[in-house]
Amino acid sequence: MRTAYSVETVRNAERELMARLPEGALMQRAAAGLAAACADLLGGGPGSVAGRRVYGSRVVVLAGSGANGGDALYAGARLAARGARVSAVLLAPDRTHEGGLSALLGKGGRVVDDPFEVLAAADLVLDGITGIGGHGGLRPDAVPVARAARGGSGVIVAVDLPSGVEADTGEVKGEALRADATVTFGAYKPGLLIDPAREYAGAVRLVDIGLGPYLPSVPELEALQHADVARLLPEPTGESDKYRRGVVGIVAGSARYPGAAVLAVAGALRGGAGAVRYVGPGGDAVIARYPETLVHDGPPSKAGRVQAWAVGPGLGDGPGVADVLASDVPVLVDADGLRLLDPATVRARTAPTLLTPHAGEAAALLGVDRAEVESGRLAAVRELAARYGATVLLKGSTTLIASPDGSVPVRVNPTGTPWLATAGSGDVLSGLAGSLLASGLETRDAASAAAYLHGLAGRLASRGAPVAAHEVAEGVREAWRSVQGG
């Protein structure tokens, strides 16, 4: 599992560790890891730049003030010691880290007054302009330098965090320097895992500098990996039957959107539950595609016993939402089911509720513009979870899952792909998550596992090419096997 911590938490851990180390030792650890990562990029390691090597390579250090610039300068000194031609551009000459600059000059590096010539010829650029404490985008005087760096052919390596992005939230409030790779120290920061900032980070490498014992056990954010999801997935036992494995109810589709019913059922059939009950006007279409489905005209309360409901995809103005919310089992609400959703009704439920909006639906629930949700995804998902007293899965380029219990870390899904931005993909996710709820997973775990499998299925189905929602549903089985190592 990847865990991310806030700037304040990381700094507190750094202070505790530095009190136990010789002066400057922590910065040297960071610089050593940074230089090693740069050497890999230049000298044949993972993601290396073809045809280049450390000796004779042209490296430019963009050094801002403080420790971030110091890390970059010390790393530049280490690369210079291995034969790289290192030039430093000082963005804050009167506040440059003296030790780092002295080390660089002592190894044959140089300071340049004109950054544009060296940036145009650089093989690698170290972005040490601002650190994790930066806010509000790049300063105006740094913008031309950042643009020149991005416009050259050199690989951009961010030091701890791309300059101009918000470490704690993933927001990008001004101009930022997009990196090809980021080397972060001690712990991941939320902005490295959440869009839009995540898109600026490139490939992220974590350098262990010894912070682990000084970080709290509960992070701000966590991202599940294969092994974590594998532990969550339900597995039938010898005594299992279709009812013991769970029955999920799907209320979806309408005369206008019968495909939503088919796609939601497709996701549900691949989610681990033993049976799927479908309620709605799309029964003929569902049975034609999936004859194993148990079909009922409705209302949901008369359809038979279920262990969880998923309601909303393609429902239009159709009935069913109120009936499902009145039940005593976990309920997932998506798409049309989210319209006119009353926070008090959701909060009054005795069983768990999972809401799965995309950014537009989340904006409507919060009464804000969509752009506000997209630029501040972490704040939006936390606010929705608190307001509705529900677990919220905020769909998007980085899907986030927040619990109404604010002491529990927000989860970010690492498997998403832009190819999942296709009609019906969310319907598959709803059925999949509903099925995992019915199989007995806790709400947050069901949402997390569903998002992970759904994203992985999208990647496997598309393999870099356009993909349709029914192909994503078909890819869930392969994703499940991949997670379990089969």
C-alpha positions in Angstrom: 0.0 0.0 0.0 1.2 3.5 -0.8 0.6 6.0 1.9 0.7 9.8 1.7 1.2 12.4 4.4 0.6 16.1 4.7 3.4 18.7 4.6 3.0 19.4 8.3 3.2 15.7 9.2 6.3 15.2 7.0 8.0 18.2 8.5 7.3 17.1 12.0 8.8 13.7 11.2 11.8 15.4 9.7 12.4 17.5 12.8 12.3 14.4 15.0 14.7 12.5 12.8 17.1 15.5 12.4 17.4 15.8 16.1 18.9 12.4 16.2 21.3 12.8 13.2 24.4 14.9 12.6 23.7 18.2 11.0 23.0 18.0 7.3 22.8 14.2 7.3 19.1 14.1 6.2 19.7 16.4 3.3 22.6 14.3 2.2 20.4 11.2 2.3 17.9 12.9 0.1 20.5 14.2 -2.3 22.1 10.8 -2.6 18.8 9.2 -3.5 18.0 12.0 -6.0 21.4 11.7 -7.7 21.0 8.0 -8.0 17.7 8.3 -9.6 19.1 10.9 -12.1 22.0 8.6 -12.8 19.5 5.8 -13.6 17.7 8.1 -16.1 21.0 9.1 -17.7 22.9 5.8 -17.5 20.7 2.9 -18.5 18.5 2.4 -15.5 14.7 2.0 -15.6 13.2 4.8 -17.8 16.6 5.8 -18.9 17.2 8.3 -21.8 18.5 6.2 -24.7 22.0 6.9 -25.8 23.0 9.0 -22.8 25.1 8.4 -19.7 26.2 10.3 -16.6 29.7 11.1 -17.8 29.6 14.1 -20.2 25.9 14.6 -19.8 24.6 18.1 -19.5 22.6 18.7 -16.3 20.9 21.9 -15.3 19.9 22.6 -11.7 17.1 25.0 -11.2 17.7 26.0 -7.5 15.2 28.0 -5.6 15.6 29.1 -2.0 15.8 26.8 1.0 16.1 23.1 1.4 14.5 22.1 -1.9 17.1 24.0 -3.8 19.8 22.6 -1.4 18.7 19.0 -2.3 19.0 19.8 -6.0 22.4 21.5 -5.6 23.9 18.6 -3.5 22.5 16.1 -6.1 24.1 18.2 -8.8 27.4 18.0 -7.0 27.2 14.2 -6.9 26.5 14.1 -10.6 29.3 16.5 -11.3 31.7 14.2 -9.4 30.7 11.4 -11.8 31.6 13.6 -14.8 28.4 15.4 -15.6 28.6 19.0 -16.8 26.4 20.7 -14.3 25.1 24.2 -14.5 23.1 25.9 -11.8 20.4 28.5 -12.4 19.7 30.4 -9.1 16.2 31.6 -8.9 16.8 33.3 -5.5 20.5 34.2 -5.5 20.4 35.9 -2.1 18.7 32.9 -0.5 20.5 30.0 -2.2 21.5 27.1 0.1 25.1 28.0 0.8 26.3 24.4 1.5 24.7 23.0 -1.6 26.1 25.7 -3.8 29.6 25.3 -2.3 29.5 21.6 -2.8 28.5 22.0 -6.5 31.2 24.5 -7.2 33.7 22.4 -5.4 33.0 19.5 -7.8 33.4 21.6 -10.9 29.8 22.8 -11.4 29.1 26.4 -12.4 26.5 29.1 -12.0 25.1 30.6 -15.1 23.4 34.0 -15.6 21.6 33.1 -18.8 19.4 30.0 -18.2 18.0 29.7 -21.7 21.1 28.6 -23.5 21.9 25.8 -21.1 18.3 24.7 -20.8 18.0 24.3 -24.6 21.0 21.9 -24.6 20.3 20.1 -21.3 20.0 16.3 -21.1 18.4 16.5 -17.7 16.9 19.3 -15.6 16.5 19.2 -11.9 13.5 21.2 -10.7 14.4 22.5 -7.3 12.5 25.8 -7.7 10.0 25.3 -4.9 9.5 22.6 -2.3 6.5 21.1 -0.5 5.7 24.4 1.1 5.1 26.2 -2.1 1.6 27.7 -2.7 -0.2 29.4 -5.6 1.8 28.3 -8.6 5.2 29.6 -9.8 6.3 33.1 -9.1 6.3 35.3 -12.2 10.1 35.5 -12.4 10.3 31.7 -12.5 7.7 31.2 -15.2 10.0 31.9 -18.2 12.7 29.6 -16.8 10.1 26.8 -16.3 8.8 27.2 -19.8 12.3 27.1 -21.2 13.0 23.9 -19.3 9.8 22.3 -20.6 10.5 23.5 -24.1 13.9 21.8 -24.2 14.7 18.2 -24.9 16.0 17.4 -21.4 14.3 15.1 -19.0 12.7 17.1 -16.2 13.1 15.6 -12.7 11.1 17.2 -9.9 12.8 17.4 -6.5 10.2 16.1 -4.0 7.3 17.7 -5.8 6.8 19.5 -9.2 7.2 23.2 -8.6 3.9 25.0 -8.6 1.6 22.3 -7.4 -0.1 22.0 -4.0 1.4 19.2 -2.0 -1.5 18.6 0.4 -4.4 18.8 -2.1 -3.3 18.0 -5.6 -4.5 21.4 -6.8 -2.7 23.5 -9.4 -3.6 27.1 -8.7 -1.2 28.7 -11.2 1.6 27.8 -13.6 3.5 24.7 -12.7 6.5 22.9 -14.2 5.4 19.5 -15.6 8.0 16.8 -14.8 8.8 13.6 -16.5 9.8 12.0 -13.2 9.5 13.0 -9.5 11.9 11.9 -6.8 10.1 12.4 -3.5 11.7 11.9 0.0 10.5 10.0 3.0 6.8 9.7 2.1 4.4 10.3 -0.7 2.6 13.6 -0.6 -1.1 13.7 -1.5 -0.5 15.9 -4.5 1.6 13.2 -6.1 -1.4 10.9 -6.2 -4.3 13.2 -6.9 -5.1 15.0 -10.2 -4.6 17.5 -11.5 -1.2 17.7 -9.7 -0.5 14.0 -10.4 -0.3 14.7 -14.1 2.6 17.0 -13.5 4.6 14.4 -11.5 5.4 11.9 -14.2 6.9 8.6 -12.9 7.3 8.9 -9.1 10.1 7.3 -7.1 10.1 7.3 -3.3 13.5 7.6 -1.6 13.6 6.2 1.9 15.4 8.7 4.2 14.4 7.1 7.5 11.2 8.9 8.3 9.1 5.7 8.8 9.4 5.5 12.6 8.4 9.1 13.0 5.3 9.1 10.8 1.9 8.4 12.3 0.2 5.1 11.7 -2.8 6.8 10.0 -1.9 8.7 6.8 -3.8 11.4 5.0 -4.2 9.2 1.9 -3.6 5.7 0.9 -3.5 3.9 -2.5 -4.2 0.1 -2.5 -1.9 -2.1 -4.6 -2.5 -5.6 -6.0 -1.8 -7.5 -2.8 -4.1 -5.2 -0.8 -7.0 -5.7 -3.2 -6.3 -9.5 -3.4 -6.9 -9.7 0.4 -10.2 -8.0 0.0 -11.7 -10.0 -2.8 -14.4 -12.6 -1.7 -13.6 -16.3 -2.2 -16.3 -18.9 -1.9 -15.8 -21.8 0.4 -16.9 -25.5 0.2 -20.1 -24.6 2.1 -21.0 -21.6 -0.2 -24.1 -21.5 -2.3 -25.5 -18.7 -4.4 -27.3 -17.1 -1.4 -24.5 -17.4 1.0 -22.3 -15.6 -1.5 -24.7 -12.7 -1.5 -27.5 -11.4 -3.7 -27.2 -8.0 -5.2 -30.2 -6.0 -6.4 -29.9 -3.7 -9.4 -32.4 -1.0 -10.1 -31.3 0.6 -13.3 -32.3 1.4 -16.9 -35.4 2.9 -18.5 -37.1 2.9 -21.9 -34.7 5.5 -23.0 -31.6 3.9 -21.5 -32.1 0.1 -21.5 -28.3 -0.4 -22.0 -27.6 1.0 -18.6 -29.5 -1.9 -17.0 -27.5 -4.4 -19.1 -24.1 -2.8 -18.2 -24.9 -2.6 -14.5 -25.9 -6.2 -14.4 -22.7 -7.1 -16.4 -20.6 -5.5 -13.7 -22.7 -7.1 -10.9 -22.3 -10.6 -12.4 -18.5 -10.2 -12.2 -18.3 -8.8 -8.7 -18.4 -12.0 -6.6 -22.0 -12.1 -5.4 -23.8 -15.4 -5.9 -26.9 -14.0 -7.7 -28.1 -10.8 -9.3 -31.7 -9.5 -9.0 -32.7 -6.9 -11.6 -35.7 -4.6 -11.0 -36.8 -2.3 -13.8 -38.2 -1.9 -17.3 -35.1 -3.4 -19.0 -35.8 -7.0 -18.0 -36.1 -8.3 -21.6 -32.8 -6.8 -22.6 -31.1 -8.1 -19.4 -32.4 -11.6 -19.9 -31.5 -11.7 -23.5 -27.8 -11.0 -22.6 -27.6 -12.6 -19.2 -30.2 -15.3 -18.7 -28.9 -16.1 -15.2 -30.3 -12.8 -13.9 -33.3 -12.9 -11.6 -35.7 -10.4 -13.1 -38.6 -8.6 -11.4 -40.9 -5.8 -12.5 -40.8 -4.1 -9.1 -41.0 -2.4 -6.8 -37.6 -3.3 -5.2 -39.2 -4.1 -1.9 -41.2 -6.9 -3.5 -38.4 -8.4 -5.6 -37.0 -10.7 -2.9 -34.2 -10.7 -0.4 -30.9 -9.0 -1.3 -27.8 -8.3 0.7 -27.2 -4.9 -1.1 -28.8 -2.6 -3.7 -27.3 -0.6 -6.5 -29.7 2.0 -7.9 -29.6 4.8 -10.4 -27.7 4.1 -13.7 -30.0 5.1 -16.6 -33.0 5.3 -14.3 -34.2 8.7 -15.6 -37.2 9.7 -13.6 -38.1 6.1 -12.9 -39.1 5.0 -9.4 -37.1 2.9 -7.0 -34.7 5.2 -5.2 -36.9 5.9 -2.2 -37.8 2.3 -1.9 -34.2 1.2 -1.9 -33.1 3.8 0.6 -35.8 2.6 3.0 -34.2 -0.9 3.0 -32.0 -2.2 5.8 -29.1 -3.3 3.6 -26.2 -1.4 2.1 -27.2 0.8 -0.8 -25.1 2.2 -3.7 -26.6 5.3 -5.4 -25.3 6.4 -8.7 -26.2 8.6 -11.7 -29.9 9.5 -11.9 -30.4 8.2 -8.4 -28.2 11.1 -7.1 -30.6 13.7 -8.4 -32.7 15.3 -5.6 -30.9 13.1 -3.1 -31.8 14.4 0.4 -28.8 14.4 2.9 -31.1 14.0 5.8 -32.7 10.8 4.3 -29.2 9.3 3.7 -27.9 10.3 7.1 -31.0 8.7 8.7 -30.3 5.3 7.2 -29.2 2.5 9.6 -27.3 0.6 6.9 -24.3 1.9 5.0 -24.7 4.1 1.9 -22.2 4.5 -1.0 -22.6 7.4 -3.3 -20.7 7.2 -6.7 -20.9 10.6 -8.4 -18.7 12.0 -11.2 -17.5 15.6 -10.9 -20.6 17.1 -12.4 -22.9 15.1 -10.1 -20.7 15.9 -7.1 -20.9 19.6 -8.0 -24.7 19.5 -8.2 -24.8 17.7 -4.8 -22.5 20.4 -3.3 -24.1 23.3 -5.1 -20.8 24.5 -6.7 -19.3 24.7 -10.2 -17.9 21.5 -11.7 -14.6 23.2 -12.1 -14.4 23.7 -8.4 -14.7 19.9 -7.8 -12.3 19.0 -10.6 -9.6 21.4 -9.2 -10.1 20.4 -5.6 -11.1 16.8 -5.7 -9.9 15.9 -2.2 -11.9 18.7 -0.5 -15.0 17.8 -2.5 -15.0 14.1 -1.6 -14.4 14.8 2.0 -17.2 17.4 2.1 -19.7 15.1 0.4 -18.9 12.2 2.8 -19.4 14.5 5.8 -22.6 16.2 4.4 -24.4 12.9 3.5 -23.0 10.7 6.3 -22.1 8.2 3.5 -19.0 6.7 1.9 -18.4 8.6 -1.4 -16.6 7.3 -4.4 -15.8 10.4 -6.5 -15.1 9.1 -10.1 -12.6 10.7 -12.4 -9.0 10.7 -13.5 -8.1 9.8 -10.0 -11.0 8.2 -8.3 -11.2 9.0 -4.6 -13.0 7.2 -1.8 -13.9 9.0 1.4 -15.6 7.7 4.5 -18.0 9.7 6.7 -15.5 8.9 9.5 -13.0 11.7 9.0 -10.3 9.9 11.0 -10.1 7.2 8.2 -7.7 8.0 5.3 -9.1 8.9 2.0 -8.2 6.3 -0.6 -7.1 7.0 -4.1 -7.3 4.5 -6.9 -4.1 4.1 -8.9 -5.4 2.0 -11.8 -7.5 4.6 -13.6 -7.1 5.3 -17.3 -8.5 8.1 -19.5 -10.0 5.4 -21.8 -12.6 4.7 -19.1 -14.2 8.1 -19.9 -16.7 6.4 -22.1 -20.5 6.0 -22.0 -21.6 3.2 -19.7 -18.3 2.6 -17.9 -19.8 4.0 -14.7 -22.8 1.7 -15.0 -20.4 -1.3 -14.9 -18.6 0.2 -11.9 -21.9 0.5 -10.0 -22.9 -3.1 -10.6 -19.4 -4.3 -9.7 -19.3 -2.3 -6.4 -22.8 -3.3 -5.5 -21.9 -7.0 -6.0 -18.9 -6.6 -3.7 -21.1 -5.0 -1.1 -23.5 -7.9 -1.3 -20.7 -10.4 -0.9 -20.0 -8.9 2.5 -17.2 -6.3 2.0 -17.3 -3.2 4.2 -18.5 -0.2 2.2 -15.1 1.5 1.9 -13.4 -1.8 0.9 -16.1 -2.6 -1.7 -15.7 0.8 -3.3 -11.9 0.6 -3.3 -11.7 -2.9 -4.7 -14.3 -2.1 -7.4 -12.5 1.0 -8.5 -9.2 -0.9 -8.6 -10.6 -3.8 -10.7 -12.6 -1.4 -12.9 -9.5 0.7 -13.7 -7.4 -2.4 -14.3 -10.1 -3.9 -16.5 -10.1 -0.7 -18.5 -6.4 -0.8 -19.0 -6.4 -4.5 -19.9 -9.3 -4.1 -22.3 -8.0 -1.0 -24.0 -4.2 -1.6 -24.0 -3.8 2.0 -25.2 -6.7 2.0 -27.7 -10.4 3.1 -27.4 -12.5 0.8 -25.4 -16.3 0.3 -24.9 -18.1 -0.2 -21.6 -19.1 -3.8 -22.4 -15.4 -4.6 -23.0 -14.6 -3.1 -19.6 -17.1 -5.4 -18.0 -15.6 -8.4 -19.9 -12.1 -7.3 -18.7 -13.1 -7.5 -15.0 -12.5 -11.3 -14.9 -9.0 -10.8 -16.3 -8.3 -8.0 -13.8 -9.5 -10.2 -10.9 -7.1 -13.0 -12.0 -4.3 -10.5 -12.4 -4.8 -9.2 -8.8 -4.9 -12.7 -7.4 -1.8 -13.7 -9.4 -3.6 -16.2 -11.5 
